[in-house]
């Protein structure tokens, strides 16, 4: 048997010890890496849980924005939250209430799932800006809020319970600019991960608090809301099943705007007055008649035919209108008269020669605004020519004719004496709208 020298045995023992040491270090390193990976996964899931509640809170606020502005109760899915900032009220709802409000978080947990967070829960707080008290419908009345873990993110393996900066960083990275946290050195402030917003830490100067912001001005604030001053710039078609009201706000459609319901214009304009912008629509009054106006070249202009009553006062002369039934009207001598009367039924009915003392028949006019008239065209004769059945009457000079009471023809001479019984005159009977 071959014997190993003592010096070689010593070297062999040292090699084996060194190999065991390296293997141990590698095992510890691998174990730590496994734990860190598990922690990162858990921190990411915790961030997802916060963001799910944040999305639900954002939805609740935006779908009830005007109620939050006016400090009114909130009702959804058969559940009513009384207005107030006490736990369980509209501005401090609980996770349990979220599960019953049909906000998409039916399986949300009441407590956190990462390290120290399992001993705490979530606070969901909604706030109104100070201007909401005096002007709840104003554009400066903002509603916002935060979902916060109500305990700090700490490393429980640390003897002093230090903030778990790694887990905190993973969560903020997962939450985007909606997420924020309180940091060592400035623990009284919740600061967004990208520095885009900050808020007072609701738990005081406690580092390691993680929150997610929602509501007005936050990430994904893509809801239109009451008194919204932003232009949504819709790219596709929009359907409105209710009623659109516009007064001081402008509803503008660059393409076709099809409204099957009611479009109510609350604004008013004055025909001929300056306006802006071109294309704006408003109600105005023309000769006491409500008229739709359009801003054309900076001036309010009537856009459609006026609706008026037959015989109603009007101005100016010649203005065109129509009755509610569609009959055409024109302004004549400060009153609306039917065009049909003027165009189709006005005119001369007869031209005839009438004898002294004869009654001239009044024409029957068709049309509500037509007036019967008899017009003297001239005197044919005032005596019978000598040798043809009589002598001229003794009245010399010029003669005049007129229709007296009962439309009786009367022809007299310059001295007022009546012409002879055979005196005649030509008279036209007609209907006019004047």
HELIX and SHEET records of a PDB file:
HELIX    1   1 UNK A    6  UNK A   63  1                                  58    
HELIX    2   2 UNK A   65  UNK A   69  1                                   5    
HELIX    3   3 UNK A   95  UNK A  100  1                                   6    
HELIX    4   4 UNK A  115  UNK A  119  5                                   5    
HELIX    5   5 UNK A  130  UNK A  132  5                                   3    
HELIX    6   6 UNK A  165  UNK A  175  1                                  11    
HELIX    7   7 UNK A  176  UNK A  178  5                                   3    
HELIX    8   8 UNK A  339  UNK A  344  1                                   6    
HELIX    9   9 UNK A  405  UNK A  407  5                                   3    
SHEET    1   A 2 UNK A  74  UNK A  76  0                                        
SHEET    2   A 2 UNK A  79  UNK A  81 -1                                        
SHEET    1   B 6 UNK A 122  UNK A 128  0                                        
SHEET    2   B 6 UNK A 143  UNK A 149 -1                                        
SHEET    3   B 6 UNK A 210  UNK A 215 -1                                        
SHEET    4   B 6 UNK A 179  UNK A 183 -1                                        
SHEET    5   B 6 UNK A 186  UNK A 192 -1                                        
SHEET    6   B 6 UNK A 198  UNK A 200 -1                                        
SHEET    1   C 2 UNK A 244  UNK A 246  0                                        
SHEET    2   C 2 UNK A 263  UNK A 265  1                                        
SHEET    1   D 3 UNK A 281  UNK A 286  0                                        
SHEET    2   D 3 UNK A 289  UNK A 296 -1                                        
SHEET    3   D 3 UNK A 299  UNK A 302 -1                                        
SHEET    1   E 4 UNK A 306  UNK A 307  0                                        
SHEET    2   E 4 UNK A 320  UNK A 322  1                                        
SHEET    3   E 4 UNK A 328  UNK A 332 -1                                        
SHEET    4   E 4 UNK A 335  UNK A 338 -1                                        
SHEET    1   F 3 UNK A 347  UNK A 355  0                                        
SHEET    2   F 3 UNK A 424  UNK A 432 -1                                        
SHEET    3   F 3 UNK A 371  UNK A 381 -1                                        
SHEET    1   G 2 UNK A 399  UNK A 403  0                                        
SHEET    2   G 2 UNK A 409  UNK A 413 -1                                        
END                                                                             
